[in-house]
Amino acid sequence: MKSFLQTIDWLKFQESVGHKTWRFDDGKIRANIIKLGLPMGKSILYVPHGPEIDFEHVAGGLKNELSNFIKYLKDLAKEEKAIFVKIEPMSDIVIELMYRRGFKRSSKQIQPYKTVVLDLNLPEEHLLGKMHTKTRYNIKVAEKHGIEIKPSKDVDEFWKLLQKTTKRDRFSSHSKEYYEKLLKLNGELKVDLLIAYNESKPVAGAIVLRYGDIGYYLHGASDYESRAMMAPYALHWDIIKYLKEKGISKYDFWGIDASKWPGVTRFKLGWGGDLKEYPGSFDLPVSRLWYLAYSLARRIF
């Protein structure tokens, strides 16, 4: 199954938040392409979780198909003053083919290349049994504090929690408008906001996207002052049950990295899901001089 990042809905959403986009689809190779800005009028062309190749319908002409696709990318990059094309495919076979045609591994990833995926087809008691003992314990702690989970349309509640989280953990978030537009998706992609409350006070929140039979935990926030209540544990246990009710068979916790986010990684691993790893990020330099300057600047700053 393809990634939600390669759907038409996601491409339209990216357009709605100000990105220029293109869709390549010749019936055999498909790719959503998003333009990301850089200083000095330069840019990157980015293919998230792609390209996708339909090997079943490629009959002896793959070499020409790939050549046409790469030519399209290079021509588009030159038109848009993009110094390189970045791809993050989900398939080892795809990246092997692209690697032979000039793509090189990059240390800069946009999407996480490791994640944890929980099988929701199991009964609730089995899911509880797969959890780390600390995770089960913290769910009970949250229940004792009377944490209540409710679906919400109030972006302000989530935004206030997110501001506290970004300030505490020193990371940047998207704009408030980004989350507002994300929550309006209701076609092939469906998005839910769930908030954990303690006596009507929001203490944690999560944005979950549904696509096909998979639910994705895209964004989360919590109130550090209420950390003893363990609200995120009650929140995600409720999300798991909610997704099961919707007929979703997998819950993707969407990204782990023990060195960058040790606490978040421990939290996600504690639910007993399976570790999944993608090939990573690969770049095709279009302007080699600018690409070298970009690479050097990244090392310095």
WOWOJO-V939209 format. One record per helix or strand. SS is the DSSP state (hx for helix, st for strand). FROM is the first residue (numbers start at 1). TO is the last residue. If there is no record, write none. Layout:
# WOWOJO-V939209
[[SS FROM TO] [SS FROM TO]]
This chain:
# WOWOJO-V939209
[[hx 4 6] [hx 8 16] [st 21 25] [st 29 37] [hx 39 41] [st 43 48] [st 52 53] [hx 55 57] [hx 62 79] [st 82 88] [hx 92 99] [st 104 106] [st 114 119] [hx 124 130] [hx 133 144] [st 148 152] [hx 155 169] [hx 176 182] [st 186 186] [st 190 198] [st 201 211] [st 214 222] [hx 224 229] [hx 231 245] [st 250 252] [hx 262 269] [st 274 277] [st 281 285] [hx 288 300]]
